[in-house]
Amino acid sequence: MAAPVEFPDGVDIVRRYLREALVERGDAVPVVTRVPSTRPARFVRIERVGGSRLDRITDRPRLDIHCWGPDEGAVADLVKVVRALVFAIPGWRGAVAYDVVDVGGPDSAPDPVSGQERSSFAVEVSLRGKALAAP
């Protein structure tokens, strides 16, 4: 019988990676999983919206990545950088992410609650699992 396989949290992996990559670029934009109650002028939100296990050792979460900014130009600039960085995640410090597939976007979608400018895109990230540790 094959050992059970556990998968890493795709949102957490991409969030940590983006935070670090943006800081390395000198742009410490907050990267979050929930919209902050006090919204910064610019921020990025990552959310898992589906995806599936491809095989015994591969999970492929579908992630929506939303970029907020003070105006259309700032959002366009931010989404351009964030999108490029997301596609560069394979190989990041031995990360378990080894493939990124574009599944939509970017598209403009101003926030319906605040009216703040926002753009989003969607990707699927292939993540390698590992044998479930014994209790």
MOMO-V922418 format. One record per residue. PSI is psi in whole degrees, 0 to 359 (999 if undefined). Layout:
BEGIN
psi
PSI
PSI
END
This chain:
BEGIN
psi
134
145
144
149
132
153
146
163
107
322
314
318
311
322
310
316
311
317
309
316
321
319
318
331
357
23
84
63
132
135
117
171
349
149
123
146
325
106
128
164
325
136
167
136
135
137
135
128
14
214
176
165
124
320
191
328
8
121
144
78
143
126
133
131
118
134
125
150
172
339
171
319
315
320
316
318
316
314
326
315
311
318
315
318
318
319
350
4
327
130
355
109
45
22
154
357
120
1
144
130
132
126
1
142
189
153
153
131
80
142
126
338
311
340
358
145
140
145
149
159
164
142
161
131
122
125
135
129
178
162
134
129
147
148
999
END
